[in-house]
Amino acid sequence: MNRVRALLLTAYLVLVIVGGVIYVQSVSNMVLYTEADQRFPSSLYANEVRIPRYVGDKVYSINCNFSFENPARVSIRLRAFSFEIAIDSGAPGNPYDDVRLASERIGEAAESLGDAGPLIDPGGKLIRSYAMRVPADDSPLMNHLNANGNYIVILYGLAVSYGYSGTALLRQFWPGIITVEVAPVG
Amino acid sequence: MAELKPRLRAFLEVMVYSLAGSVPVAAFFILAFFPGYVPFSITETGTILILTPLIVGVLFGFMLSECDLRSVAAGTLVIVISSSVLVTAFIMSPILAGVASAAPAVAPGEVLEIYIAQRILLFVVLSFPVLLLGAVVGRALSERVVPSEELRRELEQLRRETKEWHELLERRAELQRQDARSARKEEPGLEPKK
């Protein structure tokens, strides 16, 4: 084997090893981030966020599903209460406005229901999950859900996706809180 | 059997280089398109998307200097297919690892599959032509820079044969000259008059 060929083979092997390391780390991060729900805005699986709900000693989970293409087409299944939830993330338009509007709305709603805790940063850049602690089943929030069955809530650090023309295939995730409307199944 | 061995060896060589080459191609595609998951971030997405398949293709073509061009083209196809499998495995890794389940928003099984199909299609469209170009260029350059053993053997044989021909021709010419001289001596009519 001549020297040039050996050199090229080495370069090829280096490229393969670097690629292998990047690939393994990426897969590992993908699994870990999805499992930990720590990076919603960058997670592909942000559409399937499991937010633990603490109601007394019970932990409920909410599965949130939404389309990558259209954040307005969101459906949420609140398993613990058998609610089908439809999301309205705001009027179509500027994604910043949508997110801000949605976050303001839910902020007000949560405040009115006596929920404490920060919901979103002023700049709308919240990138962390937020588990709301509900003291008991008869909390205002749960009462509201149970009584009305047609309103509000939840969702923290949920990622909203927007495609851009030109780079529409590149997906960018914007953090945001989405208001939801709750309607009982059936 | 004796004929099969070199062919099998060439096939295995193409497969090994192709499968190895698919790793960096897939990794750098993920690096460009899913920056949230990679250990470092890059800003030049387009450069990565074009340069990586090109470099891998050129090196791949160089590595396969002893194979014919059809094998190189088939090898790039193998790279693209196995890279697509790796990218799909990456996107579906939470499902495969059991930390998420495919939860479609519009219809059962639709969203994730469409999402994956879009990425794979984009990946194939972006990488295959560049990869193929790189491989063909690499293969062409390799003939100049690192000629294959077979080509070297052929060239050496050609040189040897040419040299032998030259020697043979010289010998024949010498013989002809000698014959001509002796013929002139033997032929009386041709003897110079005194």
Interface residues (C-beta under 8 A of the other chain):
Chain A: N2 V4 R5 L8 L9 A11 Y12 L13 L15 V16 V18 G19 G20 I22 Y23 Q25 S26 V27 N29 M30 V31 Y33 T34 E35 R39 P41 S42 S43 L44 Y45 N47 E48 N63 N65 F66 S67 F68 R73 V74 S75 L169 L170 F173
Chain B: Y17 A20 G21 V23 P24 V25 A26 A27 F28 I30 L31 F33 F34 P35 G36 Y37 V38 P39 T45 I55 V56 L59 F60 F62 M63 S65 L86 A89 F90 I91 S93 P94 A97 V99 A100 S101 A103 P104 A105 V106 V111 Y115 Q118 R119 L122 V145 V146
